[in-house]
Amino acid sequence: MKKLKTWQIVLLVIFYPVGICVWIYRAIKRSQLKKAREAEQAALSARREAERAEHEKFEAVRAQISRHRSERREWLDANCDYVSFKLVGVTFNNDDGVGRNRQDILREIEEDGELDNFSYDTYDYEGNTAVGVYYNGEQIGNIAQTDLKKFLSRTVCELADFEVVSGESRRGIWVGFYFNK
């Protein structure tokens, strides 16, 4: 048998075993990283599937609400009369403590107003009957005195729609109601 040189002995005794250990360590780490990536992908897929299912539920509910509103609108058109009124007093400040300017409220309505936030109420103003229209509990105007008889002589089915009209220096609003025939 041939005698090994010193550098060959060093390679055999030190570097080869260390190299083999490093190779085993890297193989194990690679395997662990692969498993971690697979688990991450599975979690991401599960989250996407849950989001898709939630989105489908949301769309189904939205479609159902849309159908219901459409059916409700058809019923109202068939069984009620539609009348719209231009509100007066839309440039005043509210005197209910908050004191917000009605023009500011109309600006909010114009940007993202929702019909569900509207309401109306009959009240006494200086000995006369008045009908105020409110948005989120804040008054935005009144039914004009000239239209008040037409409004009070009938029974309101529901508030139908609204349209904010912008002028050069101020805004106005039309509010539509469905009345029983």
C-alpha positions as protocol buffer text, in pm:
chain_id: "A"
residue {
  index: 1
  type: MET
  ca { x: 0 y: 0 z: 0 }
}
residue {
  index: 2
  type: LYS
  ca { x: 119 y: 346 z: -87 }
}
residue {
  index: 3
  type: LYS
  ca { x: 187 y: 591 z: 190 }
}
residue {
  index: 4
  type: LEU
  ca { x: -32 y: 907 z: 185 }
}
residue {
  index: 5
  type: LYS
  ca { x: 121 y: 1247 z: 182 }
}
residue {
  index: 6
  type: THR
  ca { x: 47 y: 1497 z: 458 }
}
residue {
  index: 7
  type: TRP
  ca { x: -191 y: 1709 z: 256 }
}
residue {
  index: 8
  type: GLN
  ca { x: -385 y: 1398 z: 158 }
}
residue {
  index: 9
  type: ILE
  ca { x: -418 y: 1294 z: 522 }
}
residue {
  index: 10
  type: VAL
  ca { x: -543 y: 1643 z: 612 }
}
residue {
  index: 11
  type: LEU
  ca { x: -802 y: 1618 z: 336 }
}
residue {
  index: 12
  type: LEU
  ca { x: -919 y: 1276 z: 446 }
}
residue {
  index: 13
  type: VAL
  ca { x: -930 y: 1346 z: 818 }
}
residue {
  index: 14
  type: ILE
  ca { x: -1052 y: 1707 z: 833 }
}
residue {
  index: 15
  type: PHE
  ca { x: -1194 y: 1850 z: 513 }
}
residue {
  index: 16
  type: TYR
  ca { x: -1390 y: 1556 z: 372 }
}
residue {
  index: 17
  type: PRO
  ca { x: -1589 y: 1489 z: 694 }
}
residue {
  index: 18
  type: VAL
  ca { x: -1655 y: 1861 z: 738 }
}
residue {
  index: 19
  type: GLY
  ca { x: -1763 y: 1886 z: 375 }
}
residue {
  index: 20
  type: ILE
  ca { x: -1995 y: 1591 z: 414 }
}
residue {
  index: 21
  type: CYS
  ca { x: -2146 y: 1745 z: 730 }
}
residue {
  index: 22
  type: VAL
  ca { x: -2200 y: 2078 z: 551 }
}
residue {
  index: 23
  type: TRP
  ca { x: -2361 y: 1898 z: 258 }
}
residue {
  index: 24
  type: ILE
  ca { x: -2597 y: 1707 z: 495 }
}
residue {
  index: 25
  type: TYR
  ca { x: -2680 y: 2030 z: 684 }
}
residue {
  index: 26
  type: ARG
  ca { x: -2763 y: 2215 z: 358 }
}
residue {
  index: 27
  type: ALA
  ca { x: -2977 y: 1924 z: 233 }
}
residue {
  index: 28
  type: ILE
  ca { x: -3177 y: 1928 z: 558 }
}
residue {
  index: 29
  type: LYS
  ca { x: -3218 y: 2308 z: 545 }
}
residue {
  index: 30
  type: ARG
  ca { x: -3325 y: 2291 z: 180 }
}
residue {
  index: 31
  type: SER
  ca { x: -3586 y: 2032 z: 274 }
}
residue {
  index: 32
  type: GLN
  ca { x: -3711 y: 2246 z: 562 }
}
residue {
  index: 33
  type: LEU
  ca { x: -3734 y: 2556 z: 341 }
}
residue {
  index: 34
  type: LYS
  ca { x: -3924 y: 2360 z: 78 }
}
residue {
  index: 35
  type: LYS
  ca { x: -4174 y: 2240 z: 342 }
}
residue {
  index: 36
  type: ALA
  ca { x: -4210 y: 2595 z: 477 }
}
residue {
  index: 37
  type: ARG
  ca { x: -4275 y: 2730 z: 125 }
}
residue {
  index: 38
  type: GLU
  ca { x: -4533 y: 2457 z: 61 }
}
residue {
  index: 39
  type: ALA
  ca { x: -4707 y: 2537 z: 392 }
}
residue {
  index: 40
  type: GLU
  ca { x: -4702 y: 2907 z: 305 }
}
residue {
  index: 41
  type: GLN
  ca { x: -4848 y: 2837 z: -40 }
}
residue {
  index: 42
  type: ALA
  ca { x: -5118 y: 2617 z: 115 }
}
residue {
  index: 43
  type: ALA
  ca { x: -5208 y: 2891 z: 365 }
}
residue {
  index: 44
  type: LEU
  ca { x: -5216 y: 3150 z: 87 }
}
residue {
  index: 45
  type: SER
  ca { x: -5437 y: 2926 z: -126 }
}
residue {
  index: 46
  type: ALA
  ca { x: -5670 y: 2865 z: 168 }
}
residue {
  index: 47
  type: ARG
  ca { x: -5689 y: 3239 z: 238 }
}
residue {
  index: 48
  type: ARG
  ca { x: -5762 y: 3316 z: -128 }
}
residue {
  index: 49
  type: GLU
  ca { x: -6031 y: 3049 z: -135 }
}
residue {
  index: 50
  type: ALA
  ca { x: -6189 y: 3190 z: 182 }
}
residue {
  index: 51
  type: GLU
  ca { x: -6180 y: 3542 z: 33 }
}
residue {
  index: 52
  type: ARG
  ca { x: -6334 y: 3414 z: -291 }
}
residue {
  index: 53
  type: ALA
  ca { x: -6611 y: 3235 z: -99 }
}
residue {
  index: 54
  type: GLU
  ca { x: -6673 y: 3548 z: 110 }
}
residue {
  index: 55
  type: HIS
  ca { x: -6682 y: 3760 z: -206 }
}
residue {
  index: 56
  type: GLU
  ca { x: -6932 y: 3520 z: -365 }
}
residue {
  index: 57
  type: LYS
  ca { x: -7154 y: 3542 z: -55 }
}
residue {
  index: 58
  type: PHE
  ca { x: -7129 y: 3921 z: -63 }
}
residue {
  index: 59
  type: GLU
  ca { x: -7220 y: 3930 z: -433 }
}
residue {
  index: 60
  type: ALA
  ca { x: -7515 y: 3697 z: -375 }
}
residue {
  index: 61
  type: VAL
  ca { x: -7646 y: 3918 z: -95 }
}
residue {
  index: 62
  type: ARG
  ca { x: -7590 y: 4227 z: -307 }
}
residue {
  index: 63
  type: ALA
  ca { x: -7780 y: 4072 z: -598 }
}
residue {
  index: 64
  type: GLN
  ca { x: -8063 y: 3973 z: -364 }
}
residue {
  index: 65
  type: ILE
  ca { x: -8082 y: 4327 z: -226 }
}
residue {
  index: 66
  type: SER
  ca { x: -8078 y: 4467 z: -579 }
}
residue {
  index: 67
  type: ARG
  ca { x: -8361 y: 4232 z: -682 }
}
residue {
  index: 68
  type: HIS
  ca { x: -8558 y: 4327 z: -372 }
}
residue {
  index: 69
  type: ARG
  ca { x: -8512 y: 4698 z: -440 }
}
residue {
  index: 70
  type: SER
  ca { x: -8610 y: 4649 z: -803 }
}
residue {
  index: 71
  type: GLU
  ca { x: -8923 y: 4458 z: -703 }
}
residue {
  index: 72
  type: ARG
  ca { x: -9001 y: 4721 z: -441 }
}
residue {
  index: 73
  type: ARG
  ca { x: -8955 y: 4999 z: -697 }
}
residue {
  index: 74
  type: GLU
  ca { x: -9187 y: 4819 z: -943 }
}
residue {
  index: 75
  type: TRP
  ca { x: -9450 y: 4774 z: -672 }
}
residue {
  index: 76
  type: LEU
  ca { x: -9424 y: 5141 z: -572 }
}
residue {
  index: 77
  type: ASP
  ca { x: -9448 y: 5256 z: -935 }
}
residue {
  index: 78
  type: ALA
  ca { x: -9762 y: 5045 z: -981 }
}
residue {
  index: 79
  type: ASN
  ca { x: -9934 y: 5132 z: -651 }
}
residue {
  index: 80
  type: CYS
  ca { x: -9815 y: 5479 z: -556 }
}
residue {
  index: 81
  type: ASP
  ca { x: -9783 y: 5825 z: -707 }
}
residue {
  index: 82
  type: TYR
  ca { x: -9439 y: 5986 z: -731 }
}
residue {
  index: 83
  type: VAL
  ca { x: -9399 y: 6355 z: -648 }
}
residue {
  index: 84
  type: SER
  ca { x: -9074 y: 6548 z: -601 }
}
residue {
  index: 85
  type: PHE
  ca { x: -9027 y: 6868 z: -406 }
}
residue {
  index: 86
  type: LYS
  ca { x: -8753 y: 7129 z: -411 }
}
residue {
  index: 87
  type: LEU
  ca { x: -8652 y: 7196 z: -53 }
}
residue {
  index: 88
  type: VAL
  ca { x: -8634 y: 7551 z: 78 }
}
residue {
  index: 89
  type: GLY
  ca { x: -8416 y: 7689 z: 356 }
}
residue {
  index: 90
  type: VAL
  ca { x: -8108 y: 7502 z: 236 }
}
residue {
  index: 91
  type: THR
  ca { x: -7874 y: 7798 z: 299 }
}
residue {
  index: 92
  type: PHE
  ca { x: -7943 y: 7835 z: 672 }
}
residue {
  index: 93
  type: ASN
  ca { x: -7739 y: 7715 z: 966 }
}
residue {
  index: 94
  type: ASN
  ca { x: -7899 y: 7457 z: 1191 }
}
residue {
  index: 95
  type: ASP
  ca { x: -7982 y: 7590 z: 1537 }
}
residue {
  index: 96
  type: ASP
  ca { x: -7987 y: 7252 z: 1714 }
}
residue {
  index: 97
  type: GLY
  ca { x: -7661 y: 7299 z: 1905 }
}
residue {
  index: 98
  type: VAL
  ca { x: -7438 y: 7153 z: 1636 }
}
residue {
  index: 99
  type: GLY
  ca { x: -7511 y: 7452 z: 1416 }
}
residue {
  index: 100
  type: ARG
  ca { x: -7372 y: 7304 z: 1094 }
}
residue {
  index: 101
  type: ASN
  ca { x: -7438 y: 7491 z: 775 }
}
residue {
  index: 102
  type: ARG
  ca { x: -7688 y: 7308 z: 555 }
}
residue {
  index: 103
  type: GLN
  ca { x: -7474 y: 7374 z: 250 }
}
residue {
  index: 104
  type: ASP
  ca { x: -7196 y: 7168 z: 410 }
}
residue {
  index: 105
  type: ILE
  ca { x: -7441 y: 6884 z: 468 }
}
residue {
  index: 106
  type: LEU
  ca { x: -7557 y: 6906 z: 104 }
}
residue {
  index: 107
  type: ARG
  ca { x: -7195 y: 6888 z: -7 }
}
residue {
  index: 108
  type: GLU
  ca { x: -7159 y: 6562 z: 190 }
}
residue {
  index: 109
  type: ILE
  ca { x: -7480 y: 6428 z: 38 }
}
residue {
  index: 110
  type: GLU
  ca { x: -7361 y: 6519 z: -310 }
}
residue {
  index: 111
  type: GLU
  ca { x: -7036 y: 6328 z: -258 }
}
residue {
  index: 112
  type: ASP
  ca { x: -7175 y: 6008 z: -108 }
}
residue {
  index: 113
  type: GLY
  ca { x: -7532 y: 6046 z: 13 }
}
residue {
  index: 114
  type: GLU
  ca { x: -7750 y: 5742 z: 76 }
}
residue {
  index: 115
  type: LEU
  ca { x: -8129 y: 5739 z: 64 }
}
residue {
  index: 116
  type: ASP
  ca { x: -8149 y: 5531 z: 383 }
}
residue {
  index: 117
  type: ASN
  ca { x: -8007 y: 5825 z: 580 }
}
residue {
  index: 118
  type: PHE
  ca { x: -8294 y: 6060 z: 487 }
}
residue {
  index: 119
  type: SER
  ca { x: -8599 y: 6121 z: 704 }
}
residue {
  index: 120
  type: TYR
  ca { x: -8875 y: 6380 z: 735 }
}
residue {
  index: 121
  type: ASP
  ca { x: -9084 y: 6514 z: 1020 }
}
residue {
  index: 122
  type: THR
  ca { x: -9378 y: 6749 z: 1068 }
}
residue {
  index: 123
  type: TYR
  ca { x: -9327 y: 7021 z: 1326 }
}
residue {
  index: 124
  type: ASP
  ca { x: -9466 y: 7360 z: 1433 }
}
residue {
  index: 125
  type: TYR
  ca { x: -9285 y: 7671 z: 1309 }
}
residue {
  index: 126
  type: GLU
  ca { x: -9415 y: 8003 z: 1445 }
}
residue {
  index: 127
  type: GLY
  ca { x: -9771 y: 7869 z: 1467 }
}
residue {
  index: 128
  type: ASN
  ca { x: -9767 y: 7706 z: 1122 }
}
residue {
  index: 129
  type: THR
  ca { x: -9719 y: 7345 z: 1026 }
}
residue {
  index: 130
  type: ALA
  ca { x: -9386 y: 7272 z: 857 }
}
residue {
  index: 131
  type: VAL
  ca { x: -9223 y: 6957 z: 720 }
}
residue {
  index: 132
  type: GLY
  ca { x: -8849 y: 6931 z: 769 }
}
residue {
  index: 133
  type: VAL
  ca { x: -8626 y: 6694 z: 577 }
}
residue {
  index: 134
  type: TYR
  ca { x: -8324 y: 6552 z: 758 }
}
residue {
  index: 135
  type: TYR
  ca { x: -8005 y: 6372 z: 667 }
}
residue {
  index: 136
  type: ASN
  ca { x: -7846 y: 6169 z: 948 }
}
residue {
  index: 137
  type: GLY
  ca { x: -8064 y: 6362 z: 1191 }
}
residue {
  index: 138
  type: GLU
  ca { x: -7951 y: 6706 z: 1072 }
}
residue {
  index: 139
  type: GLN
  ca { x: -8205 y: 6927 z: 898 }
}
residue {
  index: 140
  type: ILE
  ca { x: -8123 y: 7009 z: 536 }
}
residue {
  index: 141
  type: GLY
  ca { x: -8438 y: 7201 z: 445 }
}
residue {
  index: 142
  type: ASN
  ca { x: -8817 y: 7216 z: 440 }
}
residue {
  index: 143
  type: ILE
  ca { x: -9100 y: 7141 z: 202 }
}
residue {
  index: 144
  type: ALA
  ca { x: -9204 y: 7481 z: 63 }
}
residue {
  index: 145
  type: GLN
  ca { x: -9524 y: 7637 z: 201 }
}
residue {
  index: 146
  type: THR
  ca { x: -9672 y: 7631 z: -152 }
}
residue {
  index: 147
  type: ASP
  ca { x: -9621 y: 7252 z: -169 }
}
residue {
  index: 148
  type: LEU
  ca { x: -9719 y: 7181 z: 190 }
}
residue {
  index: 149
  type: LYS
  ca { x: -10090 y: 7127 z: 118 }
}
residue {
  index: 150
  type: LYS
  ca { x: -10003 y: 6875 z: -155 }
}
residue {
  index: 151
  type: PHE
  ca { x: -9765 y: 6697 z: 84 }
}
residue {
  index: 152
  type: LEU
  ca { x: -9989 y: 6689 z: 393 }
}
residue {
  index: 153
  type: SER
  ca { x: -10309 y: 6589 z: 211 }
}
residue {
  index: 154
  type: ARG
  ca { x: -10168 y: 6248 z: 119 }
}
residue {
  index: 155
  type: THR
  ca { x: -10009 y: 5956 z: 297 }
}
residue {
  index: 156
  type: VAL
  ca { x: -9640 y: 5900 z: 227 }
}
residue {
  index: 157
  type: CYS
  ca { x: -9543 y: 5544 z: 127 }
}
residue {
  index: 158
  type: GLU
  ca { x: -9175 y: 5618 z: 144 }
}
residue {
  index: 159
  type: LEU
  ca { x: -8901 y: 5857 z: 48 }
}
residue {
  index: 160
  type: ALA
  ca { x: -8808 y: 5767 z: -310 }
}
residue {
  index: 161
  type: ASP
  ca { x: -8495 y: 5952 z: -418 }
}
residue {
  index: 162
  type: PHE
  ca { x: -8299 y: 6275 z: -407 }
}
residue {
  index: 163
  type: GLU
  ca { x: -8090 y: 6493 z: -633 }
}
residue {
  index: 164
  type: VAL
  ca { x: -7847 y: 6760 z: -522 }
}
residue {
  index: 165
  type: VAL
  ca { x: -7827 y: 7049 z: -769 }
}
residue {
  index: 166
  type: SER
  ca { x: -7515 y: 7264 z: -767 }
}
residue {
  index: 167
  type: GLY
  ca { x: -7534 y: 7629 z: -862 }
}
residue {
  index: 168
  type: GLU
  ca { x: -7260 y: 7886 z: -893 }
}
residue {
  index: 169
  type: SER
  ca { x: -7253 y: 7983 z: -526 }
}
residue {
  index: 170
  type: ARG
  ca { x: -7481 y: 7731 z: -348 }
}
residue {
  index: 171
  type: ARG
  ca { x: -7648 y: 7395 z: -368 }
}
residue {
  index: 172
  type: GLY
  ca { x: -8012 y: 7294 z: -368 }
}
residue {
  index: 173
  type: ILE
  ca { x: -8184 y: 6960 z: -335 }
}
residue {
  index: 174
  type: TRP
  ca { x: -8492 y: 6789 z: -478 }
}
residue {
  index: 175
  type: VAL
  ca { x: -8646 y: 6508 z: -276 }
}
residue {
  index: 176
  type: GLY
  ca { x: -8895 y: 6261 z: -424 }
}
residue {
  index: 177
  type: PHE
  ca { x: -9169 y: 6081 z: -231 }
}
residue {
  index: 178
  type: TYR
  ca { x: -9409 y: 5799 z: -312 }
}
residue {
  index: 179
  type: PHE
  ca { x: -9765 y: 5870 z: -196 }
}
residue {
  index: 180
  type: ASN
  ca { x: -10059 y: 5631 z: -168 }
}
residue {
  index: 181
  type: LYS
  ca { x: -10295 y: 5665 z: -464 }
}
